[in-house]
Amino acid sequence: MKWVRKENDYRVPLKSWCDDMETEAMKQAEDLVRHPSVFRHVALMPDCHPGYGMPIGGVIACENDIIPNAVGVDIGCGMGAVRTSVHASDADRKRLRETVMKIHELIPCGEGKSHRSAQNWDRMPESMEDFTGRGWYSGHVKDLAGKNLGTLGGGNHFIEIQNGDDGRIWLMIHSGSRHLGNIIAKHYHVTALRLNTRWNSLIPAKDLAFLPVSSPEGKDYIRDMNFALAYARENRRQIMDRFMTAFSSVFNGADFENQVNIHHNYAALENHFGRNVWVHRKGATSARKGETGIIPGSMGTPSYIVEGLGHPESFMSCSHGAGRVMGRKEASRTLTVSECDKVMGDVVYDRWSKIRRGKGQGEYDLGEAPQAYKNIEDVIESELDLIKPLVKLTPLAVVKG
């Protein structure tokens, strides 16, 4: 842990593994320590940066309430990884490029990209019709949810082929609940805000409106959040199945093992400090003792397979990635294509896409360039009391959303 802070107007202490806090992230963290629902303390992971209401890379626990924006709008966003039987010496650029092309054929990638028809729903615990009558449900939401299964989405979501320092090629993905989680999250934040206004709740910021877990609205949110979590997990499973198909079609005879599929935007009922509490991890990953986790870097830097150490002060959590140091527009405005290409080196990737010129925005979308993120080695170093690195993975080929 880097530091602990407890001011007179804090209800609970602020505990941080993040050295250099941005002003906006610090303001959001201070709103959390003043929140009437927060239990014990607020924990900030080393990848912490500003989010909506709660900083990304933040962990809180609540005994009786749940805060939709402390879960986030991409409910169930998370990581998947699998180890292959292929060695790095077999992964030449021609075969990597061929695999990337096959990935684009099998997996829709990017904002608004979906399958033409609904995908297999058999592994989902509930059907969309079970939620008829919810304020967020509609025929459009149902149709899109079916077509979005097995799709990557946009932004910082990615598919990567990586060279492990264990001598094997690994496959890694980052995706979530797509449109479904977003519309559920927004619906329940509006619901919470309406109720908190009616109750004259003393919340420090409107983006941190809460729902009592015993209320009808709180129970509905928990059920719908868990549905979105199941959807996100199934989405990653279907993406990974297609990814393995694409990979094995080029690397004939490839076998796969040690598959991992985890969330980093969710709330769960857990026992900490002798109490049953709702732990909210927004851009943070569970790191119970012995638990396998994934901490990705940027598209041009290493990622890590890790093992949790079960540190109680982090609510047994760790970072979910490297964390941003500049926003997408800032990166596109200040970085250049040539310097981004240089940092990417020999990694096989799709070239930077052009964007419409706008005020304060550059010509190319450079929002996911490695320079827009913190140094992953510094992030890992900052949380060695939370996790044990198992495998270091260096990117060979990247498909971005």
C-alpha positions as CSV (number, residue, x, y, z in Angstrom):
1,M,0.0,0.0,0.0
2,K,1.3,3.5,-0.9
3,W,-0.6,5.7,1.5
4,V,-3.6,6.1,3.9
5,R,-5.5,9.3,4.4
6,K,-8.1,10.2,7.0
7,E,-9.4,13.8,7.1
8,N,-11.9,15.2,9.6
9,D,-14.7,15.2,7.1
10,Y,-14.1,11.6,6.0
11,R,-16.5,9.0,7.3
12,V,-13.9,6.2,6.5
13,P,-10.2,6.2,5.5
14,L,-8.9,6.3,2.0
15,K,-6.3,3.6,1.3
16,S,-4.3,3.8,-2.0
17,W,-1.9,1.6,-4.0
18,C,-1.8,4.5,-6.6
19,D,1.1,6.9,-6.2
20,D,0.1,9.8,-8.4
21,M,-3.7,10.5,-8.3
22,E,-5.3,12.7,-10.9
23,T,-7.2,15.6,-9.4
24,E,-10.6,14.4,-10.7
25,A,-10.0,10.8,-9.5
26,M,-9.0,12.1,-6.1
27,K,-12.2,14.2,-5.9
28,Q,-14.3,11.2,-6.8
29,A,-12.5,9.1,-4.2
30,E,-13.2,11.8,-1.5
31,D,-16.9,11.7,-2.4
32,L,-16.8,7.9,-1.7
33,V,-15.2,8.3,1.8
34,R,-18.0,10.8,2.6
35,H,-20.7,8.5,1.3
36,P,-23.2,7.3,4.0
37,S,-23.3,3.7,2.6
38,V,-19.5,2.9,2.4
39,F,-18.1,0.4,4.9
40,R,-14.7,0.3,6.6
41,H,-12.6,2.2,4.0
42,V,-12.2,3.0,0.3
43,A,-9.4,1.1,-1.6
44,L,-7.8,2.5,-4.8
45,M,-5.8,0.3,-7.1
46,P,-2.6,1.4,-8.9
47,D,-4.4,1.8,-12.2
48,C,-6.8,4.3,-10.7
49,H,-8.2,7.1,-13.0
50,P,-11.4,9.1,-13.3
51,G,-14.7,7.4,-14.1
52,Y,-18.4,8.3,-13.7
53,G,-19.1,9.0,-10.0
54,M,-16.5,6.5,-8.8
55,P,-12.9,6.3,-10.1
56,I,-12.0,3.3,-12.3
57,G,-9.7,1.2,-10.2
58,G,-11.7,1.7,-7.1
59,V,-13.1,-0.8,-4.6
60,I,-15.7,-0.2,-1.9
61,A,-18.0,-2.3,0.3
62,C,-21.5,-1.5,1.5
63,E,-23.5,-3.4,4.1
64,N,-27.0,-2.5,3.2
65,D,-26.9,-0.6,-0.1
66,I,-25.7,-1.0,-3.7
67,I,-24.5,1.8,-5.9
68,P,-25.1,1.3,-9.7
69,N,-22.3,3.7,-10.8
70,A,-19.9,2.0,-8.4
71,V,-20.3,-1.1,-10.7
72,G,-20.2,1.0,-13.9
73,V,-22.0,1.1,-17.2
74,D,-20.3,-1.9,-18.8
75,I,-21.5,-4.4,-16.2
76,G,-19.4,-7.5,-16.2
77,C,-16.7,-6.1,-18.4
78,G,-13.7,-8.4,-18.0
79,M,-10.9,-10.6,-19.3
80,G,-10.4,-14.0,-20.9
81,A,-7.2,-15.9,-21.5
82,V,-6.1,-19.3,-22.6
83,R,-2.7,-21.0,-23.1
84,T,-2.0,-22.7,-26.4
85,S,0.3,-25.6,-27.2
86,V,2.1,-23.4,-29.8
87,H,5.5,-22.0,-29.3
88,A,6.5,-18.4,-30.2
89,S,9.1,-19.7,-32.7
90,D,6.1,-20.9,-34.8
91,A,4.3,-17.6,-34.8
92,D,5.8,-15.7,-37.8
93,R,4.2,-12.4,-39.0
94,K,2.6,-14.1,-42.0
95,R,0.7,-16.6,-39.8
96,L,-0.1,-13.9,-37.3
97,R,-1.6,-11.6,-40.0
98,E,-3.5,-14.6,-41.4
99,T,-5.0,-15.2,-37.9
100,V,-6.0,-11.6,-37.5
101,M,-7.9,-11.7,-40.9
102,K,-9.6,-14.9,-39.8
103,I,-10.6,-13.2,-36.4
104,H,-12.3,-10.4,-38.4
105,E,-14.2,-13.0,-40.4
106,L,-15.6,-14.7,-37.3
107,I,-15.9,-12.0,-34.6
108,P,-17.6,-8.6,-35.2
109,C,-15.3,-5.9,-33.8
110,G,-16.1,-2.3,-33.1
111,E,-18.9,0.0,-31.9
112,G,-22.3,-1.0,-33.4
113,K,-20.9,-4.2,-34.9
114,S,-23.0,-7.3,-34.3
115,H,-24.0,-10.6,-35.9
116,R,-26.8,-10.6,-38.4
117,S,-28.9,-13.0,-36.3
118,A,-29.3,-13.9,-32.7
119,Q,-26.6,-16.2,-31.3
120,N,-26.9,-19.4,-29.2
121,W,-28.5,-18.5,-25.8
122,D,-28.5,-22.1,-24.4
123,R,-25.9,-21.4,-21.7
124,M,-27.6,-18.3,-20.3
125,P,-29.4,-18.9,-17.0
126,E,-32.5,-16.8,-18.0
127,S,-34.1,-15.7,-21.2
128,M,-34.7,-12.1,-22.2
129,E,-38.5,-12.6,-21.9
130,D,-38.0,-13.1,-18.1
131,F,-37.3,-9.4,-17.9
132,T,-40.4,-8.2,-19.7
133,G,-41.8,-5.3,-17.7
134,R,-38.5,-4.0,-16.5
135,G,-38.0,-0.3,-17.4
136,W,-35.0,-1.0,-19.5
137,Y,-36.5,-3.9,-21.5
138,S,-37.8,-3.5,-25.0
139,G,-38.0,-5.6,-28.2
140,H,-35.0,-3.7,-29.5
141,V,-32.9,-4.5,-26.4
142,K,-33.8,-8.2,-26.7
143,D,-33.0,-8.3,-30.4
144,L,-29.6,-6.5,-30.0
145,A,-28.7,-8.7,-27.0
146,G,-29.1,-11.8,-29.1
147,K,-27.0,-10.4,-32.0
148,N,-24.3,-9.0,-29.7
149,L,-23.3,-12.3,-28.1
150,G,-19.9,-13.2,-29.3
151,T,-19.0,-9.6,-30.4
152,L,-16.1,-7.5,-29.1
153,G,-17.5,-4.0,-28.9
154,G,-15.4,-0.8,-29.2
155,G,-13.2,1.4,-27.1
156,N,-10.5,-0.4,-25.1
157,H,-11.9,-3.9,-25.8
158,F,-9.4,-6.1,-27.6
159,I,-8.3,-9.5,-28.9
160,E,-4.6,-10.3,-28.6
161,I,-2.1,-13.1,-29.5
162,Q,0.7,-13.0,-26.9
163,N,4.1,-14.6,-26.3
164,G,4.3,-16.0,-22.8
165,D,7.6,-16.2,-20.9
166,D,6.5,-19.8,-20.2
167,G,7.4,-20.6,-23.8
168,R,3.8,-20.7,-25.1
169,I,1.5,-18.5,-27.1
170,W,-1.5,-17.2,-25.2
171,L,-4.8,-15.8,-26.5
172,M,-6.4,-13.0,-24.5
173,I,-9.6,-11.0,-24.9
174,H,-11.2,-8.0,-23.1
175,S,-15.0,-7.4,-23.5
176,G,-18.2,-7.1,-21.5
177,S,-22.0,-7.0,-21.6
178,R,-22.2,-4.6,-24.6
179,H,-25.5,-2.7,-24.9
180,L,-27.3,-4.8,-22.4
181,G,-25.2,-3.9,-19.4
182,N,-25.1,-0.3,-20.4
183,I,-28.9,0.1,-20.5
184,I,-29.4,-1.8,-17.3
185,A,-26.8,0.4,-15.5
186,K,-28.3,3.7,-16.7
187,H,-31.9,2.7,-15.9
188,Y,-31.0,1.8,-12.3
189,H,-28.8,4.9,-11.8
190,V,-31.8,7.1,-12.8
191,T,-34.0,5.0,-10.4
192,A,-31.6,5.4,-7.6
193,L,-31.2,9.2,-8.1
194,R,-35.0,9.6,-8.1
195,L,-35.4,7.7,-4.9
196,N,-32.4,9.4,-3.2
197,T,-34.0,12.8,-4.1
198,R,-37.3,11.7,-2.6
199,W,-35.6,10.5,0.6
200,N,-33.4,13.6,0.9
201,S,-30.4,11.2,1.1
202,L,-27.1,12.9,2.1
203,I,-25.1,11.6,-0.9
204,P,-21.9,13.6,-1.7
205,A,-22.5,13.4,-5.4
206,K,-25.6,12.6,-7.5
207,D,-23.5,10.1,-9.5
208,L,-23.3,8.0,-6.4
209,A,-27.0,7.5,-5.9
210,F,-27.7,4.1,-4.1
211,L,-30.4,1.5,-3.7
212,P,-31.1,-0.3,-0.5
213,V,-30.5,-4.0,-1.2
214,S,-33.7,-4.9,0.7
215,S,-35.9,-2.6,-1.4
216,P,-37.8,-3.9,-4.5
217,E,-35.6,-1.7,-6.7
218,G,-32.4,-2.9,-5.1
219,K,-33.4,-6.5,-5.4
220,D,-34.3,-5.9,-9.1
221,Y,-30.9,-4.3,-9.7
222,I,-29.1,-7.2,-8.2
223,R,-31.0,-9.7,-10.3
224,D,-30.5,-7.7,-13.5
225,M,-26.8,-7.0,-12.7
226,N,-26.2,-10.7,-12.3
227,F,-28.0,-11.4,-15.5
228,A,-25.7,-8.9,-17.3
229,L,-22.7,-10.6,-15.6
230,A,-23.8,-14.0,-17.0
231,Y,-24.3,-12.4,-20.4
232,A,-20.8,-10.8,-20.3
233,R,-19.2,-14.1,-19.3
234,E,-21.0,-15.9,-22.1
235,N,-20.1,-13.2,-24.5
236,R,-16.4,-13.7,-23.7
237,R,-16.8,-17.5,-23.9
238,Q,-18.3,-17.2,-27.4
239,I,-15.6,-14.8,-28.5
240,M,-12.9,-17.1,-27.1
241,D,-14.4,-20.1,-28.9
242,R,-14.3,-18.3,-32.2
243,F,-10.8,-16.9,-31.4
244,M,-9.5,-20.5,-30.8
245,T,-11.2,-21.6,-34.1
246,A,-9.4,-18.8,-36.0
247,F,-6.1,-19.6,-34.3
248,S,-6.3,-23.4,-34.9
249,S,-7.3,-22.9,-38.5
250,V,-3.8,-21.2,-39.1
251,F,-1.8,-23.1,-36.4
252,N,-3.0,-26.6,-37.2
253,G,-3.3,-29.0,-34.3
254,A,-3.2,-26.3,-31.6
255,D,-4.4,-27.4,-28.2
256,F,-5.7,-25.1,-25.5
257,E,-5.6,-25.2,-21.7
258,N,-5.7,-23.1,-18.5
259,Q,-8.7,-21.0,-19.7
260,V,-9.6,-18.0,-17.4
261,N,-12.8,-15.9,-17.6
262,I,-13.2,-13.1,-15.1
263,H,-15.1,-9.8,-14.4
264,H,-13.8,-6.5,-13.3
265,N,-17.0,-4.4,-13.2
266,Y,-19.4,-5.9,-10.7
267,A,-20.7,-6.1,-7.1
268,A,-20.8,-9.3,-5.1
269,L,-21.9,-10.3,-1.6
270,E,-18.7,-11.3,0.3
271,N,-17.4,-11.6,3.8
272,H,-14.8,-9.1,4.9
273,F,-13.7,-8.0,8.3
274,G,-16.3,-10.3,9.8
275,R,-19.2,-8.7,8.0
276,N,-21.3,-9.7,4.9
277,V,-20.9,-6.8,2.6
278,W,-21.5,-5.9,-1.1
279,V,-18.1,-5.4,-2.6
280,H,-18.1,-3.1,-5.6
281,R,-15.2,-3.5,-8.0
282,K,-15.2,-0.9,-10.7
283,G,-12.2,-1.5,-12.9
284,A,-10.8,-3.9,-10.3
285,T,-10.4,-7.6,-10.2
286,S,-10.9,-10.2,-7.4
287,A,-7.6,-11.4,-6.0
288,R,-8.5,-13.9,-3.3
289,K,-5.6,-16.1,-2.1
290,G,-4.7,-18.5,-4.8
291,E,-7.2,-17.1,-7.4
292,T,-5.9,-16.7,-11.0
293,G,-6.3,-13.2,-12.5
294,I,-5.4,-11.3,-15.6
295,I,-3.8,-7.8,-15.6
296,P,-3.5,-6.5,-19.2
297,G,-1.2,-3.7,-20.3
298,S,-1.8,-1.5,-23.4
299,M,-1.9,-2.8,-26.9
300,G,1.8,-2.4,-27.3
301,T,3.0,-3.5,-23.8
302,P,3.0,-6.7,-21.7
303,S,0.2,-8.2,-19.8
304,Y,0.3,-10.6,-16.8
305,I,-1.4,-13.7,-15.6
306,V,-1.3,-13.4,-11.8
307,E,-2.2,-15.2,-8.6
308,G,-4.1,-13.4,-5.9
309,L,-2.6,-13.0,-2.4
310,G,-5.9,-12.3,-0.6
311,H,-4.8,-8.9,0.9
312,P,-7.7,-7.9,3.3
313,E,-7.1,-4.1,3.0
314,S,-7.8,-4.2,-0.7
315,F,-11.0,-6.3,-0.1
316,M,-8.9,-9.0,-1.8
317,S,-8.7,-7.1,-5.0
318,C,-6.1,-5.9,-7.5
319,S,-5.9,-3.7,-10.6
320,H,-7.8,-4.6,-13.8
321,G,-5.1,-3.2,-16.2
322,A,-2.6,-0.4,-16.7
323,G,-5.0,2.5,-16.3
324,R,-5.2,5.6,-18.5
325,V,-2.9,8.7,-18.2
326,M,-4.7,10.6,-20.9
327,G,-8.2,10.6,-22.3
328,R,-9.0,9.4,-25.8
329,K,-9.4,12.9,-27.3
330,E,-6.3,14.2,-25.6
331,A,-4.3,11.3,-27.0
332,S,-5.7,11.8,-30.5
333,R,-4.9,15.5,-30.3
334,T,-1.4,15.3,-28.9
335,L,0.1,12.1,-30.2
336,T,1.2,11.4,-33.8
337,V,0.8,8.3,-35.9
338,S,4.5,8.0,-36.5
339,E,5.4,8.0,-32.8
340,C,2.6,5.5,-32.0
341,D,3.8,3.2,-34.8
342,K,7.3,3.4,-33.4
343,V,6.1,2.3,-29.9
344,M,4.1,-0.6,-31.4
345,G,7.3,-2.0,-33.0
346,D,6.8,-5.4,-34.5
347,V,3.3,-6.0,-33.2
348,V,0.8,-7.0,-35.9
349,Y,-2.2,-4.6,-35.7
350,D,-4.8,-2.8,-37.7
351,R,-3.6,0.7,-38.7
352,W,-5.0,3.7,-36.9
353,S,-8.4,4.8,-38.1
354,K,-9.3,8.3,-39.2
355,I,-11.9,10.2,-37.3
356,R,-13.9,13.3,-38.2
357,R,-12.1,16.4,-37.4
358,G,-13.6,18.2,-34.4
359,K,-12.7,20.9,-32.0
360,G,-9.8,19.7,-29.8
361,Q,-9.5,16.4,-31.7
362,G,-6.9,15.0,-34.0
363,E,-7.3,13.4,-37.4
364,Y,-6.6,9.8,-36.3
365,D,-8.0,7.9,-33.3
366,L,-5.0,7.3,-31.1
367,G,-6.9,6.9,-27.9
368,E,-5.7,3.3,-27.4
369,A,-2.0,4.0,-28.2
370,P,0.4,2.7,-25.5
371,Q,1.3,6.2,-24.5
372,A,-2.2,6.9,-23.3
373,Y,-1.7,4.3,-20.5
374,K,0.4,4.0,-17.4
375,N,3.5,1.9,-17.4
376,I,2.3,-1.7,-16.7
377,E,5.5,-2.6,-15.0
378,D,5.1,0.3,-12.5
379,V,1.5,-0.8,-11.9
380,I,2.5,-4.4,-11.2
381,E,5.3,-3.2,-8.9
382,S,2.9,-1.2,-6.9
383,E,0.7,-4.2,-6.1
384,L,3.1,-7.0,-5.3
385,D,1.4,-7.2,-1.9
386,L,-1.9,-8.0,-3.7
387,I,-0.7,-10.4,-6.4
388,K,2.0,-12.7,-7.5
389,P,2.9,-12.5,-11.3
390,L,2.9,-16.0,-12.9
391,V,3.3,-15.4,-16.6
392,K,4.4,-12.3,-18.5
393,L,2.8,-12.0,-21.9
394,T,4.2,-9.8,-24.7
395,P,1.9,-8.8,-27.6
396,L,2.4,-10.3,-31.0
397,A,-0.8,-9.4,-32.7
398,V,-3.7,-7.1,-31.6
399,V,-7.3,-6.6,-32.8
400,K,-8.9,-3.5,-31.3
401,G,-12.6,-2.7,-31.0
